[in-house]
C-alpha cells in the first residue's frame, strides 16, 4: 500500500514558506513506519509529551536543557580522546546558490560595503553578509524557543515558559541563553557505511534497532551528554545528483527513537538533514522528533550538519568517537545559531 502525506503542516502554520503549495513536492511515506512494532500515532506523541519530559529537571528557571548534561567531567573525558591532533569541520555555511534546498525563507546576500559613489569601484576590503539562520545550506543549532506546543490554550516552550515572541526574537530560551560554547564526546553514526551504500535514499527512516546495530559495529556505547551525529549521506548524494527537497523527502530518525534519546540522555543531536525522517509517517505531526526533543526533552538539534569529512577520518581510523567543540553565536533573541563546530581526533 502506498501512503502519501503532504508534509506542509509546519511551514504553513508558521507562515514562513515562500513557495506555493502547488510547487511543494509530495513524497511517499516509508512503508516500514506503519509496521506495528514501530508505528507512532498522534495519541502516542501526546502521551510522550508527559512521560519523556525534562521540565524542571535542572530547575524551574533552566534555559539550557540537555546541554546541562555536558559537565566538566564530560568535557575532560572528551579531551582525552584526542590522539592525532587532526581537526575537521562539522559545519557548512550558506551560499548564494539558487537551489531547491537553499534560500527558502530569505535570500542570502554577500556584498562589498565600501564602494565609491561616483565611480562604483570598490574602495576597501570591507564586506557584509545576510542570510536566514534556518537556511537549508546552513548547519545551525536550533534554540529551545524554536518549537512550541499547545497547553491549555497557550503556546509553551521547554520548561513551561510561554512562547513570547516579538520583532526582537524570543524572550526566553533564545539561543544566547544556551551558553557560549561546549566541548563533549561526539559519536558518529554512519548509516550509509553500515548499510554498504553511498547514501540512504530520501525518506529512509532510522530506528532504535539501527542505532544499536551501529553500536555493535563501531564498538561504542552512546551515553549521557554525548553529541550524537547521524549521517544519512545527504551531502554525498547532493554532490553527485544535485539538490532536492530534502526537507520534504529526507533521511532521519523515526519518532519511535525519541524515548531512546531520553533514556540515553543525549546532550546534542546532529543530522546532515532535518533530524526527522521526512515524511515522518506520523499522521498530523510533520516533525515529531523536533517537537518532542526541543519542547519536552530540552534537547537542542542541529540541522544540516556537514558530516562527510568526519566520516572519512573516522573510517580511516575505525574510530567513531572523538572530541567535538562548538561556539554558540550570541544572537540576541535568536531562534538559532550557525553551528560553528569541529571534531578533533
N, C-alpha and C positions, 0 to 999 in steps of 0.2 A: 504494500500500500504506500503510495506517495503522499506525504504530508507537506503542505506548503503554508508558511506563515509569513505575512509581511512584517518585517522587523522595523516598524516605523513608530512604535508607540512612544519611545523616549524622545526622539528628536521632535516629533510633533508636539508633545506635551511641553517641552522646553522652549518651543518656538524658535529654534536655532537654525533649522535647515535652510540652506539657500537653494535647494533643489526642489522641483515639484515632485509630487507623489508619482506621477507618470514616469519620471526619469529614474526612480529608485528601483533597482533590480529585485527580483524575488528569487530566493534560494530555497532549495529543498531542505527540510529538517532531516537530520541524520536519523535513519530508522531505529538505530540502536538506542536512542534516547527514550524511546517508548517501551523498551523492554521492562517488564515489571520489576526486575532486580535493581534497576537504577532510575526508573521513571519518577519525576517530581512534578507535582501539580501546585496550583496556587495555594491550596489549603496547607500543604506541607511547608511552603515558604512562610506562611503566616505563623505556623507553629514554631518554626526555627527562629523567627524573629525574637521570640521569648527564650527558647531553650538554649540558643547559642550566644545570647547577648553578653557583652563585656561591660555593659553600662554600670558605672560605679566601681568597677574592679580596681581602678587606680585613683579613686576619689571622685567626688561629685563635680569637681572643677577641672578634671583632666581634659586636655586637648591634644594628646599625643597618641592615644590608643595603643596599639600593639608595638609601637616604637619604644614603649617603656620596657619591653622585653629585651631590648638591646642594652644590656647592663655593662658596667665597666669590665666585669669579668668576661662577658661575651666578647667585648672588643679586644681584650688581651688575648683570649683564645684565638680570635681571628688573625691577629698579628703574628702569632706563632705558626700560622700556615704558610707564611711567605718563605720560600726556599730559593727561588731562582731570580727574584727581582724583576720578573717580566710583567709588564703592565699593559692592559688592553682596555679600550673604551667599551662601555656598555650602552652608549647613547648615540643617537643620531639627531642632528639638528635639521631645522626646516630648510627648504629651498624654494626658489621661485618657480619651480616646475609646475606647470598646469596639468594636473592629472586627477583621476577619479578619487585617489586617496589623499589628496592634499588640498589645502586652502578651502575646505568645505564651509568653515564658519566665517572667516575673514581672510582677505588677501594677505599674502606675505610680500613685504616690500623691503628692498635694500637700496639706499641712495646716499650719494655724497652730499654733505651738508654745506661745504664751503665752495660756493660757485660764484664767479664774478657776474654780477647782474648785467653788465654791459656786453661782455663777450660770450658768456655762457661757459667759459672754461673753468675747470676745477682748479681751485687756487690753493688747496691744502689737503693733506691726507686726514680728513675727518669724515665720518660717515654715521649712519643710523640704520636701524632695522626695526621693523614691526611685524608681529606675527601672532597667531592665535595660540594660547597655551595648550589647547587641546587639538592642535593640528595633527592630521593623520601621518605626517612625516616626522613629527617631533616626539622624541622619547620624553615623557613627562610623568611626574608623580602627582596623583590626584590628592587634593586636600580632603579632609574629612567632612567639609561642608558641601562637597560636590554632589552628593546624593542625599535625598531625604525620604522620609516615609510619613504616611498619614497616621496620626494617633489622636483619637477623639476630635476629629475635625481640624487638626492643626498639623502643619508640616514641621517635623522634628528631624534633627540630625543626631549623630553619635552622642551618647551620654545624656540624651534627652533635651539637649539645647534646642530652642526654637530656631528654625532656619530663617534668620534675619538677614535680608539682602537689601542693598541699595546700590546706587551708582558707584560707590566706592568699593563694593565687593561684599564679602562675608563678614559678619560681625563676630562670629565665633567659629572656631575650628578652621580658620583660614590657614593657608599654607605656612605663613610665617610663625604660626602658633605651634608648629610641629617640631621646632628645634632648628638649629643651624646646620647640623650635619651628623653623620653616623658612620661607624665602622663596625662590620659584623662578618660572620661567616656567610659566604654565598654558596649555594648548591645549585648547579646547573642540571636540569632535567632535559636531556637532548632526545626528544621523541623521534625525530627522523633517524637518528643514529640507532636507536633501539629497534626501530621497525625496518631498518635496512633500506631507507629511501632518501631522496634528496630533501623532500619536504612532505608534510602531511597535506592531503588535499583539503581545499577550503570546506569548512563545515564539519570537519572531523572533531568529535568530542574526545576529551581526555578524562579518564575515570580514575578512581582511587586504585583500582587494580593495576592501571598503567604506572602510577607513581610507585607502588610497592614493587612492581617488576623492575622499575628503574633502580630503586634502592638496592635490590639484589644484584643487578648487573654492575652497578657502579661501586658497590661495597660501602655505601654511606647510609646514614640514618638522618632523615630530615627532622630537625629538632627546634626547640624553643628559641625564638629570637633570630632564626636564620632568615636570610634573604633568599627566597625560592624563585629561581629563574626558569621559566618554562619556555623552551624553544619548540615552535611548531614548524619553523622554516620559512616564515613569511618573506624575509628579505632575500633568501636564496631563490625562491620562486619569482619574486618581483624582478630580480636581476636577470633572470632567464626569459620570463614570459611577459614582463611588463606589469603595470599596476592593474588592480581590480578593486572592486568594492569590498575590501577585506572586512570592513565594519558591518557588512551585511552577510557575508559568507566567509567566515574565518575560523581557524583552529583555536580552540580554547578549552578551559576547564568546564565540565558539566556541573550543573547545580548540585548534584549529589556529592561533590567533593567538599562542599563548604563545611560540613560537620568535621571532616578530617582536618581541614585547615585550622579549625578551632581546637581540636584535640591536640594537634602538634604545636599549637601556639606559634604559628608563622609570624615573623616580625614584619616582613615586607614581601609582597607578591609582585613579580615582574613577568611580563609576557612580551613576545615580539608582535603581538596583535592587540586585541582588546580584553584579554584575560578570559572573558566569557566565550564559549563556543557560540558561533552565530550561524544560523538561528539557534536560539537557546534550547528549543524543544520543550519549554515550559509555557503553556498557553497563558497569555496575558502578562507575562513578565519577560521583557526583552533582554535584560541583563541581570539575572538573579545573583550572579557572583558579585558583581558590583554592588547591588542593592544590599545583600546580606553582609558582605565583607566591610564595606565602608560605613554603613549606618549602624550595624549591630555588633560586629566584631571590633570595629575601630581599626581595621586592617587597611593601611594605605596600599593602593595599587599603582603600578607603573605600566602604562600602555605604550606600545611601540618601542620597547627596549631593543637595542641592537645587540644581538647575541651570536653573530656569525664569528667574530674574532675570538671570543671567549670559548666558543665551541671547538674551534680549531686548536687552540692552545690546550684545552682540557683533554681532547682526544689524543694529542701528541704525547701527553704525559700519562694518559689513562688515569687522570685525577680530576674529579669533578667537584672538589671543594677548594675554596680559595678565599682570600680576603676581598671584601667589597667595601668601598668607601664612596660616599656621595655628599655633596653640599646641596642644601635647600636654598634656592634663591629666595630672598626675603621680599616677596611681592606683597605689599600691604593689602589685606583683604582678598588675597589671591585664591582662586579655586584650583590652582595647580602651580607647579614649578617645573622648569626644564629639569630632566633627570641627569644631573652632572655627576656621572658615576664612572668608576674604573674598577676593574678586577686585577688583583695582583697575585701571581703565582710564586 
